């Protein structure tokens, strides 16, 4: 995979192993609002 950055820096990745359906604790993915104050949480705003 080649990732072309908007700053002109391109990175190349080679995936050698891909494990799917892994058990991960909820704490693995934590969104820190204090670091991203201008981001809208679509899960909270689209609950009707």
CHARMM internal coordinates of N, CA and C (Angstrom, degrees):
IC EDIT
DIST 1 N 1 CA 1.4283
DIST 1 CA 1 C 1.5197
ANGL 1 N 1 CA 1 C 107.19
DIST 1 C 2 N 1.3042
ANGL 1 CA 1 C 2 N 116.78
DIHE 1 N 1 CA 1 C 2 N 139.60
DIST 2 N 2 CA 1.4637
ANGL 1 C 2 N 2 CA 121.63
DIHE 1 CA 1 C 2 N 2 CA 175.25
DIST 2 CA 2 C 1.5154
ANGL 2 N 2 CA 2 C 108.06
DIHE 1 C 2 N 2 CA 2 C -117.86
DIST 2 C 3 N 1.3044
ANGL 2 CA 2 C 3 N 116.39
DIHE 2 N 2 CA 2 C 3 N 125.72
DIST 3 N 3 CA 1.4591
ANGL 2 C 3 N 3 CA 123.45
DIHE 2 CA 2 C 3 N 3 CA 177.93
DIST 3 CA 3 C 1.5124
ANGL 3 N 3 CA 3 C 107.48
DIHE 2 C 3 N 3 CA 3 C -104.03
DIST 3 C 4 N 1.3279
ANGL 3 CA 3 C 4 N 116.10
DIHE 3 N 3 CA 3 C 4 N 117.81
DIST 4 N 4 CA 1.4625
ANGL 3 C 4 N 4 CA 120.93
DIHE 3 CA 3 C 4 N 4 CA -179.97
DIST 4 CA 4 C 1.5177
ANGL 4 N 4 CA 4 C 108.78
DIHE 3 C 4 N 4 CA 4 C -99.03
DIST 4 C 5 N 1.3071
ANGL 4 CA 4 C 5 N 116.53
DIHE 4 N 4 CA 4 C 5 N 110.40
DIST 5 N 5 CA 1.4568
ANGL 4 C 5 N 5 CA 121.71
DIHE 4 CA 4 C 5 N 5 CA -177.91
DIST 5 CA 5 C 1.5120
ANGL 5 N 5 CA 5 C 111.98
DIHE 4 C 5 N 5 CA 5 C -79.38
DIST 5 C 6 N 1.3294
ANGL 5 CA 5 C 6 N 116.04
DIHE 5 N 5 CA 5 C 6 N 151.11
DIST 6 N 6 CA 1.4625
ANGL 5 C 6 N 6 CA 120.56
DIHE 5 CA 5 C 6 N 6 CA -179.59
DIST 6 CA 6 C 1.5235
ANGL 6 N 6 CA 6 C 111.56
DIHE 5 C 6 N 6 CA 6 C -70.50
DIST 6 C 7 N 1.3387
ANGL 6 CA 6 C 7 N 116.42
DIHE 6 N 6 CA 6 C 7 N -16.14
DIST 7 N 7 CA 1.4610
ANGL 6 C 7 N 7 CA 119.76
DIHE 6 CA 6 C 7 N 7 CA 179.08
DIST 7 CA 7 C 1.5196
ANGL 7 N 7 CA 7 C 112.23
DIHE 6 C 7 N 7 CA 7 C -90.44
DIST 7 C 8 N 1.3400
ANGL 7 CA 7 C 8 N 117.58
DIHE 7 N 7 CA 7 C 8 N 7.15
DIST 8 N 8 CA 1.4541
ANGL 7 C 8 N 8 CA 121.98
DIHE 7 CA 7 C 8 N 8 CA 178.64
DIST 8 CA 8 C 1.5212
ANGL 8 N 8 CA 8 C 113.72
DIHE 7 C 8 N 8 CA 8 C 90.19
DIST 8 C 9 N 1.3240
ANGL 8 CA 8 C 9 N 117.40
DIHE 8 N 8 CA 8 C 9 N -2.71
DIST 9 N 9 CA 1.4566
ANGL 8 C 9 N 9 CA 120.93
DIHE 8 CA 8 C 9 N 9 CA 178.41
DIST 9 CA 9 C 1.5230
ANGL 9 N 9 CA 9 C 108.39
DIHE 8 C 9 N 9 CA 9 C -92.29
DIST 9 C 10 N 1.3298
ANGL 9 CA 9 C 10 N 116.64
DIHE 9 N 9 CA 9 C 10 N 119.08
DIST 10 N 10 CA 1.4500
ANGL 9 C 10 N 10 CA 121.89
DIHE 9 CA 9 C 10 N 10 CA 179.25
DIST 10 CA 10 C 1.5258
ANGL 10 N 10 CA 10 C 109.60
DIHE 9 C 10 N 10 CA 10 C -105.31
DIST 10 C 11 N 1.3277
ANGL 10 CA 10 C 11 N 116.28
DIHE 10 N 10 CA 10 C 11 N 141.02
DIST 11 N 11 CA 1.4549
ANGL 10 C 11 N 11 CA 121.39
DIHE 10 CA 10 C 11 N 11 CA -179.83
DIST 11 CA 11 C 1.5210
ANGL 11 N 11 CA 11 C 108.89
DIHE 10 C 11 N 11 CA 11 C -124.85
DIST 11 C 12 N 1.3150
ANGL 11 CA 11 C 12 N 116.48
DIHE 11 N 11 CA 11 C 12 N 142.53
DIST 12 N 12 CA 1.4469
ANGL 11 C 12 N 12 CA 122.57
DIHE 11 CA 11 C 12 N 12 CA 179.16
DIST 12 CA 12 C 1.5205
ANGL 12 N 12 CA 12 C 108.80
DIHE 11 C 12 N 12 CA 12 C -115.97
DIST 12 C 13 N 1.3420
ANGL 12 CA 12 C 13 N 116.62
DIHE 12 N 12 CA 12 C 13 N 131.88
DIST 13 N 13 CA 1.4569
ANGL 12 C 13 N 13 CA 122.56
DIHE 12 CA 12 C 13 N 13 CA 179.91
DIST 13 CA 13 C 1.5266
ANGL 13 N 13 CA 13 C 108.65
DIHE 12 C 13 N 13 CA 13 C -122.98
DIST 13 C 14 N 1.3180
ANGL 13 CA 13 C 14 N 115.91
DIHE 13 N 13 CA 13 C 14 N 139.68
DIST 14 N 14 CA 1.4508
ANGL 13 C 14 N 14 CA 122.10
DIHE 13 CA 13 C 14 N 14 CA 172.65
DIST 14 CA 14 C 1.5186
ANGL 14 N 14 CA 14 C 107.78
DIHE 13 C 14 N 14 CA 14 C -116.35
DIST 14 C 15 N 1.3229
ANGL 14 CA 14 C 15 N 116.82
DIHE 14 N 14 CA 14 C 15 N 118.55
DIST 15 N 15 CA 1.4591
ANGL 14 C 15 N 15 CA 121.39
DIHE 14 CA 14 C 15 N 15 CA 179.56
DIST 15 CA 15 C 1.5202
ANGL 15 N 15 CA 15 C 107.60
DIHE 14 C 15 N 15 CA 15 C -88.01
DIST 15 C 16 N 1.3384
ANGL 15 CA 15 C 16 N 115.01
DIHE 15 N 15 CA 15 C 16 N 118.37
DIST 16 N 16 CA 1.4631
ANGL 15 C 16 N 16 CA 119.54
DIHE 15 CA 15 C 16 N 16 CA -178.66
DIST 16 CA 16 C 1.5209
ANGL 16 N 16 CA 16 C 112.46
DIHE 15 C 16 N 16 CA 16 C -103.39
DIST 16 C 17 N 1.3533
ANGL 16 CA 16 C 17 N 116.53
DIHE 16 N 16 CA 16 C 17 N -17.62
DIST 17 N 17 CA 1.4534
ANGL 16 C 17 N 17 CA 120.33
DIHE 16 CA 16 C 17 N 17 CA 179.59
DIST 17 CA 17 C 1.5182
ANGL 17 N 17 CA 17 C 108.26
DIHE 16 C 17 N 17 CA 17 C -153.32
DIST 17 C 18 N 1.3259
ANGL 17 CA 17 C 18 N 116.42
DIHE 17 N 17 CA 17 C 18 N 137.95
DIST 18 N 18 CA 1.4586
ANGL 17 C 18 N 18 CA 121.15
DIHE 17 CA 17 C 18 N 18 CA 179.88
DIST 18 CA 18 C 1.5227
ANGL 18 N 18 CA 18 C 108.18
DIHE 17 C 18 N 18 CA 18 C -135.86
DIST 18 C 19 N 1.3186
ANGL 18 CA 18 C 19 N 116.41
DIHE 18 N 18 CA 18 C 19 N 107.85
DIST 19 N 19 CA 1.4605
ANGL 18 C 19 N 19 CA 121.58
DIHE 18 CA 18 C 19 N 19 CA 177.66
DIST 19 CA 19 C 1.5163
ANGL 19 N 19 CA 19 C 108.83
DIHE 18 C 19 N 19 CA 19 C -97.60
DIST 19 C 20 N 1.3092
ANGL 19 CA 19 C 20 N 118.57
DIHE 19 N 19 CA 19 C 20 N 126.35
DIST 20 N 20 CA 1.4574
ANGL 19 C 20 N 20 CA 121.96
DIHE 19 CA 19 C 20 N 20 CA -178.42
DIST 20 CA 20 C 1.5243
ANGL 20 N 20 CA 20 C 109.92
DIHE 19 C 20 N 20 CA 20 C -114.14
DIST 20 C 21 N 1.3172
ANGL 20 CA 20 C 21 N 115.28
DIHE 20 N 20 CA 20 C 21 N 165.90
DIST 21 N 21 CA 1.4648
ANGL 20 C 21 N 21 CA 123.13
DIHE 20 CA 20 C 21 N 21 CA 179.73
DIST 21 CA 21 C 1.5268
ANGL 21 N 21 CA 21 C 112.83
DIHE 20 C 21 N 21 CA 21 C 55.64
DIST 21 C 22 N 1.3247
ANGL 21 CA 21 C 22 N 115.90
DIHE 21 N 21 CA 21 C 22 N 40.84
DIST 22 N 22 CA 1.4550
ANGL 21 C 22 N 22 CA 121.35
DIHE 21 CA 21 C 22 N 22 CA 179.03
DIST 22 CA 22 C 1.5249
ANGL 22 N 22 CA 22 C 109.91
DIHE 21 C 22 N 22 CA 22 C -84.75
DIST 22 C 23 N 1.3182
ANGL 22 CA 22 C 23 N 116.78
DIHE 22 N 22 CA 22 C 23 N 144.35
DIST 23 N 23 CA 1.4615
ANGL 22 C 23 N 23 CA 122.08
DIHE 22 CA 22 C 23 N 23 CA 175.28
DIST 23 CA 23 C 1.5205
ANGL 23 N 23 CA 23 C 108.31
DIHE 22 C 23 N 23 CA 23 C -79.47
DIST 23 C 24 N 1.3241
ANGL 23 CA 23 C 24 N 116.59
DIHE 23 N 23 CA 23 C 24 N 120.57
DIST 24 N 24 CA 1.4606
ANGL 23 C 24 N 24 CA 121.80
DIHE 23 CA 23 C 24 N 24 CA 178.57
DIST 24 CA 24 C 1.5210
ANGL 24 N 24 CA 24 C 108.80
DIHE 23 C 24 N 24 CA 24 C -127.40
DIST 24 C 25 N 1.3280
ANGL 24 CA 24 C 25 N 117.49
DIHE 24 N 24 CA 24 C 25 N 138.56
DIST 25 N 25 CA 1.4621
ANGL 24 C 25 N 25 CA 119.16
DIHE 24 CA 24 C 25 N 25 CA 177.37
DIST 25 CA 25 C 1.5295
ANGL 25 N 25 CA 25 C 110.63
DIHE 24 C 25 N 25 CA 25 C -69.14
DIST 25 C 26 N 1.3344
ANGL 25 CA 25 C 26 N 116.93
DIHE 25 N 25 CA 25 C 26 N 150.66
DIST 26 N 26 CA 1.4723
ANGL 25 C 26 N 26 CA 121.82
DIHE 25 CA 25 C 26 N 26 CA 178.78
DIST 26 CA 26 C 1.5244
ANGL 26 N 26 CA 26 C 111.43
DIHE 25 C 26 N 26 CA 26 C -55.32
DIST 26 C 27 N 1.3286
ANGL 26 CA 26 C 27 N 117.35
DIHE 26 N 26 CA 26 C 27 N -30.99
DIST 27 N 27 CA 1.4595
ANGL 26 C 27 N 27 CA 121.61
DIHE 26 CA 26 C 27 N 27 CA -176.73
DIST 27 CA 27 C 1.5300
ANGL 27 N 27 CA 27 C 112.80
DIHE 26 C 27 N 27 CA 27 C -68.51
DIST 27 C 28 N 1.3367
ANGL 27 CA 27 C 28 N 117.92
DIHE 27 N 27 CA 27 C 28 N -9.75
DIST 28 N 28 CA 1.4595
ANGL 27 C 28 N 28 CA 120.91
DIHE 27 CA 27 C 28 N 28 CA 178.42
DIST 28 CA 28 C 1.5228
ANGL 28 N 28 CA 28 C 110.83
DIHE 27 C 28 N 28 CA 28 C -65.17
DIST 28 C 29 N 1.3217
ANGL 28 CA 28 C 29 N 117.07
DIHE 28 N 28 CA 28 C 29 N -34.20
DIST 29 N 29 CA 1.4586
ANGL 28 C 29 N 29 CA 122.06
DIHE 28 CA 28 C 29 N 29 CA -176.32
DIST 29 CA 29 C 1.5249
ANGL 29 N 29 CA 29 C 109.20
DIHE 28 C 29 N 29 CA 29 C -115.88
DIST 29 C 30 N 1.3129
ANGL 29 CA 29 C 30 N 116.16
DIHE 29 N 29 CA 29 C 30 N 97.46
DIST 30 N 30 CA 1.4602
ANGL 29 C 30 N 30 CA 121.88
DIHE 29 CA 29 C 30 N 30 CA -178.06
DIST 30 CA 30 C 1.5245
ANGL 30 N 30 CA 30 C 108.37
DIHE 29 C 30 N 30 CA 30 C -120.68
DIST 30 C 31 N 1.3249
ANGL 30 CA 30 C 31 N 115.90
DIHE 30 N 30 CA 30 C 31 N 127.76
DIST 31 N 31 CA 1.4571
ANGL 30 C 31 N 31 CA 121.21
DIHE 30 CA 30 C 31 N 31 CA 178.53
DIST 31 CA 31 C 1.5243
ANGL 31 N 31 CA 31 C 108.54
DIHE 30 C 31 N 31 CA 31 C -97.92
DIST 31 C 32 N 1.3300
ANGL 31 CA 31 C 32 N 116.65
DIHE 31 N 31 CA 31 C 32 N 117.93
DIST 32 N 32 CA 1.4557
ANGL 31 C 32 N 32 CA 122.28
DIHE 31 CA 31 C 32 N 32 CA -179.35
DIST 32 CA 32 C 1.5302
ANGL 32 N 32 CA 32 C 109.06
DIHE 31 C 32 N 32 CA 32 C -94.96
DIST 32 C 33 N 1.3335
ANGL 32 CA 32 C 33 N 116.71
DIHE 32 N 32 CA 32 C 33 N 101.66
DIST 33 N 33 CA 1.4667
ANGL 32 C 33 N 33 CA 121.33
DIHE 32 CA 32 C 33 N 33 CA -177.40
DIST 33 CA 33 C 1.5305
ANGL 33 N 33 CA 33 C 112.74
DIHE 32 C 33 N 33 CA 33 C -60.91
DIST 33 C 34 N 1.3263
ANGL 33 CA 33 C 34 N 117.59
DIHE 33 N 33 CA 33 C 34 N -29.85
DIST 34 N 34 CA 1.4618
ANGL 33 C 34 N 34 CA 119.79
DIHE 33 CA 33 C 34 N 34 CA -178.79
DIST 34 CA 34 C 1.5322
ANGL 34 N 34 CA 34 C 111.90
DIHE 33 C 34 N 34 CA 34 C -66.75
DIST 34 C 35 N 1.3212
ANGL 34 CA 34 C 35 N 117.67
DIHE 34 N 34 CA 34 C 35 N -24.54
DIST 35 N 35 CA 1.4642
ANGL 34 C 35 N 35 CA 121.54
DIHE 34 CA 34 C 35 N 35 CA 178.72
DIST 35 CA 35 C 1.5291
ANGL 35 N 35 CA 35 C 112.06
DIHE 34 C 35 N 35 CA 35 C -88.19
DIST 35 C 36 N 1.3467
ANGL 35 CA 35 C 36 N 116.89
DIHE 35 N 35 CA 35 C 36 N -15.69
DIST 36 N 36 CA 1.4651
ANGL 35 C 36 N 36 CA 121.46
DIHE 35 CA 35 C 36 N 36 CA -174.95
DIST 36 CA 36 C 1.5284
ANGL 36 N 36 CA 36 C 109.05
DIHE 35 C 36 N 36 CA 36 C -138.08
DIST 36 C 37 N 1.3138
ANGL 36 CA 36 C 37 N 116.46
DIHE 36 N 36 CA 36 C 37 N 65.86
DIST 37 N 37 CA 1.4632
ANGL 36 C 37 N 37 CA 121.21
DIHE 36 CA 36 C 37 N 37 CA -172.68
DIST 37 CA 37 C 1.5235
ANGL 37 N 37 CA 37 C 113.76
DIHE 36 C 37 N 37 CA 37 C -70.91
DIST 37 C 38 N 1.3154
ANGL 37 CA 37 C 38 N 118.52
DIHE 37 N 37 CA 37 C 38 N -22.95
DIST 38 N 38 CA 1.4687
ANGL 37 C 38 N 38 CA 121.09
DIHE 37 CA 37 C 38 N 38 CA -177.32
DIST 38 CA 38 C 1.5205
ANGL 38 N 38 CA 38 C 113.13
DIHE 37 C 38 N 38 CA 38 C -96.27
DIST 38 C 39 N 1.3303
ANGL 38 CA 38 C 39 N 117.71
DIHE 38 N 38 CA 38 C 39 N 13.49
DIST 39 N 39 CA 1.4584
ANGL 38 C 39 N 39 CA 122.11
DIHE 38 CA 38 C 39 N 39 CA -179.34
DIST 39 CA 39 C 1.5189
ANGL 39 N 39 CA 39 C 109.24
DIHE 38 C 39 N 39 CA 39 C -100.01
DIST 39 C 40 N 1.3325
ANGL 39 CA 39 C 40 N 115.15
DIHE 39 N 39 CA 39 C 40 N 132.78
DIST 40 N 40 CA 1.4645
ANGL 39 C 40 N 40 CA 120.65
DIHE 39 CA 39 C 40 N 40 CA 178.96
DIST 40 CA 40 C 1.5283
ANGL 40 N 40 CA 40 C 109.38
DIHE 39 C 40 N 40 CA 40 C -91.10
DIST 40 C 41 N 1.3050
ANGL 40 CA 40 C 41 N 116.96
DIHE 40 N 40 CA 40 C 41 N 132.01
DIST 41 N 41 CA 1.4643
ANGL 40 C 41 N 41 CA 122.24
DIHE 40 CA 40 C 41 N 41 CA 178.58
DIST 41 CA 41 C 1.5179
ANGL 41 N 41 CA 41 C 108.03
DIHE 40 C 41 N 41 CA 41 C -85.58
DIST 41 C 42 N 1.3363
ANGL 41 CA 41 C 42 N 117.28
DIHE 41 N 41 CA 41 C 42 N 102.94
DIST 42 N 42 CA 1.4668
ANGL 41 C 42 N 42 CA 121.00
DIHE 41 CA 41 C 42 N 42 CA -175.36
DIST 42 CA 42 C 1.5247
ANGL 42 N 42 CA 42 C 111.92
DIHE 41 C 42 N 42 CA 42 C -69.00
DIST 42 C 43 N 1.3130
ANGL 42 CA 42 C 43 N 118.51
DIHE 42 N 42 CA 42 C 43 N -22.68
DIST 43 N 43 CA 1.4692
ANGL 42 C 43 N 43 CA 119.88
DIHE 42 CA 42 C 43 N 43 CA 178.50
DIST 43 CA 43 C 1.5143
ANGL 43 N 43 CA 43 C 110.69
DIHE 42 C 43 N 43 CA 43 C -70.57
DIST 43 C 44 N 1.3263
ANGL 43 CA 43 C 44 N 117.82
DIHE 43 N 43 CA 43 C 44 N -32.55
DIST 44 N 44 CA 1.4637
ANGL 43 C 44 N 44 CA 120.57
DIHE 43 CA 43 C 44 N 44 CA 179.04
DIST 44 CA 44 C 1.5158
ANGL 44 N 44 CA 44 C 111.89
DIHE 43 C 44 N 44 CA 44 C -82.44
DIST 44 C 45 N 1.3325
ANGL 44 CA 44 C 45 N 118.84
DIHE 44 N 44 CA 44 C 45 N -34.93
DIST 45 N 45 CA 1.4552
ANGL 44 C 45 N 45 CA 120.71
DIHE 44 CA 44 C 45 N 45 CA -174.36
DIST 45 CA 45 C 1.5140
ANGL 45 N 45 CA 45 C 113.09
DIHE 44 C 45 N 45 CA 45 C -82.53
DIST 45 C 46 N 1.3408
ANGL 45 CA 45 C 46 N 118.75
DIHE 45 N 45 CA 45 C 46 N -19.48
DIST 46 N 46 CA 1.4652
ANGL 45 C 46 N 46 CA 120.97
DIHE 45 CA 45 C 46 N 46 CA -176.32
DIST 46 CA 46 C 1.5210
ANGL 46 N 46 CA 46 C 113.58
DIHE 45 C 46 N 46 CA 46 C -103.40
DIST 46 C 47 N 1.2962
ANGL 46 CA 46 C 47 N 118.62
DIHE 46 N 46 CA 46 C 47 N 17.01
DIST 47 N 47 CA 1.4632
ANGL 46 C 47 N 47 CA 120.42
DIHE 46 CA 46 C 47 N 47 CA 178.17
DIST 47 CA 47 C 1.5183
ANGL 47 N 47 CA 47 C 109.09
DIHE 46 C 47 N 47 CA 47 C -88.44
DIST 47 C 48 N 1.3249
ANGL 47 CA 47 C 48 N 115.33
DIHE 47 N 47 CA 47 C 48 N 111.28
DIST 48 N 48 CA 1.4740
ANGL 47 C 48 N 48 CA 120.47
DIHE 47 CA 47 C 48 N 48 CA -178.35
DIST 48 CA 48 C 1.5059
ANGL 48 N 48 CA 48 C 110.30
DIHE 47 C 48 N 48 CA 48 C -98.69
END
COOR INIT
IC SEED 1 N 1 CA 1 C
IC BUILD
